[in-house]
Amino acid sequence: MGVSAYILIQTEVGKAAPVAAEVAAIPGVVAAEDVTGPYDVIVRAQAETVDELGKMVVSRVQMIEGITRTLTCPVVHL
């Protein structure tokens, strides 16, 4: 089953659409959409483990030009 998470992304002004498109191309990303509100892009991602998810965020997502902040919210099944 693995781990699923929502990654909330803040971007520089005018960068939401290109950031969403670039994030969407990362393996493990299920969806990436630009939105309005305190965050500019919301991503749904999946990985086999929490460690793999963390590596994806740090080494792939956060390296994209135009991203200023991320918040990763793992999905829990209660």
ABEGO torsion letter per residue (X at the ends): XEBBBBBBBBBBBGAAAAAAAAAAABBGBABBBBBBEABABBBBBBBABAAAAAAAAAAAAAABBGBABBBBBBBBBX
